[in-house]
Amino acid sequence: MNPARLSAVAATALLATATLTGCSTSVDDASTDYCENLDTLRGELTSLRALVSTDATVEEVADQRSAVLSAYEDTTAAAEDLDAAVRDAASGAYSSFEDSVGGISTDLP
């Protein structure tokens, strides 16, 4: 491979890496949100377990059950957001890579 093509390929790889790094904030934020929601869900489940093993009233258990459901729904929504962020980051990086590589001539000298 000639030096000009090698430089173009190296530049393309660098651009793809930079694109992935640039998108990581969105993925990082979504990941943090998911982990925080998962921790909340664990806490609510622990609270429910503690109530069940005591002399809690049916109303207290029902209220805690509602808190568990709410935490579960928040966690699944955060998981969907994380999935979308990862897909968007990967898609954007691949599109940038294809845009860069598309300009490189495939004719061999």
C-alpha positions, -999 to +999 in steps of 0.1 A: +000+000+000+014+034-009+021+060+019-007+083+008-033+055+011-018+043+044-021+078+058-057+080+046-065+047+063-048+058+095-067+091+095-099+072+090-092+049+119-084+080+141-116+097+130-137+066+139-120+064+173-127+101+179-163+097+169-168+068+193-151+088+221-173+118+214-204+098+217-194+082+250-208+110+271-243+101+260-237+064+267-220+073+300-249+094+311-274+067+301-253+040+319-251+061+350-289+067+350-295+030+345-271+020+374-287+046+397-322+033+389-311-003+394-296+006+428-330+022+437-348-009+426-325-031+448-332-008+477-369-009+473-368-047+470-347-049+502-373-026+520-401-049+508-383-080+520-377-063+554-414-054+557-426-089+548-404-104+576-419-081+602-454-074+615-461-049+587-496-041+578-511-051+545-512-014+536-475-009+543-466-039+521-489-027+494-473+007+495-439-008+493-450-030+465-460+001+446-426+016+452-410-015+438-431-013+407-423+023+402-386+016+406-388-013+382-405+008+355-379+035+359-351+009+356-366-006+324-370+028+309-334+036+318-323+003+302-342+012+270-325+046+270-291+030+275-298+006+246-307+035+223-277+055+233-253+026+226-270+019+192-269+056+183-232+059+192-223+028+172-244+039+142-229+074+143-193+060+145-199+035+117-215+062+095-185+085+100-162+056+093-181+048+060-181+085+050-143+087+055-135+053+039-158+060+010-135+088-002-105+065-005-098+052-039-098+014-043-078+015-075-045-002-070-013+013-086 
